[in-house]
Amino acid sequence: MADTKDGEETPVQQAAPVQQTIEPETLAPIYANFARVTGSPEELILDFGLSTQPYGNPPLPVKVSERIVLNYYTAKRLWAALGMSLQRHEQAFGVLETDINKRVLPAAQRPAK
């Protein structure tokens, strides 16, 4: 309890405990430039992989290396967390353009080397 100016005690608010995570020593990060979302009425399935030709229609199939299965509640929390993270990134570094045609400069506009 904390004292106020008039001598009354008020309850002190405590910070919520931080959820700790335990990462196994064998945990290895992966890089993915391919993601596919499929699902059923009960769950979402996220497949991640590496495409050797990420633009256009690749001649080789993409090898999926990781699969995450989520219920819709967890998927919605992930969606919110990703949205907040992307919003902070764009505020710091500018808008992320996902249309490759808008990101690539025509040859005439490229800086000379």
N, C-alpha and C positions, 0 to 999 in steps of 0.2 A: 504494500500500500504506500502511496505517496501523499505527503501533506500538502494542502492548499493554503492560500493566504489566510483564510479564516479559520484554520486549524482542523478542518475536516479532512478525513482520509479518503482518497479515491483509489480505485483499483488501478494497478499499473498494467498496461497492455503488454503482452509478450509477443515477440515476433514468432510467426509460424515456423516450425522446424523445417530445415532444408532437407529435402529427400536425397539421401545419399545413393549413389550408384556404385556397383561393383563391376569392374571390367576384368574379364579373364585375361591372363597373359597372352593367350593365343588370339585375342581379338585383333583382326587385321582390317584396316579400312579398304574399301573398294572404290573404284571410279566407275561411274556409269554415264554414258551419253545416250542411253536408250532406256525408256521406261514404258511399261504397258500396264494399263489398269483394266482389270476384268472383275467380275463378281457374281454373286448370287444374292438372293433376298436376305441372307444372313451375314455375309461377309464380303469384304473387298480383297482382291488379290493384286498385289503390286509386284511386277516382275522387273528386274533391272539387269542390264547387260551392257556390253561394249560392242558398238557397231564400228566396223573398220571403214565404212563409208556412210557417215551419218546424214548426208544430204542426198536428195533424190531417191531413186529406187535402187537400193543396194543389190548387187548380183548374188551376194552370199547371205544366207540367213544369219540373223543375230543370235549369238549364243547367250541365253539367259543364265546368269551366274548366281543370282540371288532372288529369292521369292519371300515376300512378307505377306502374311494373311492377317487381316485386321477385322474386328467387328466394326460396325458403323459408328459407334460411340467413340472408339479410339481413333478411327479415321477422321472424324470431325474435329477432335482435339488436335490431331496432327495437322489438318488443314489450317486451323486457326494459328498454330505455332509457326507453320511455314509462311503463312500470310504476314504475320507480324515481322518475321525475320526478313522477308523480301522487302517489306515496306521500309524497314530501317536501312537496309542496304541501298535502296533506291534514293532515300533521303540523303544518304551520305555520298553516293557515287553517281546518281542519275538513273533515269529510267532504263530498265533492261528491255531491249527490243527483241522479241522472240521471232519476228519475221526476218529470216536471213536476207531476203531481197532488200530490206530497208537498211540492213547493217553493212552490206558489201558496197564499197564505192566502185562506180564504173571506172574502167581503165583510164579514161581521160581526167578523172578527178583525183587519182592516186598521186601522192607526193612522189617526186622524182628521187631516185636513190643515188 
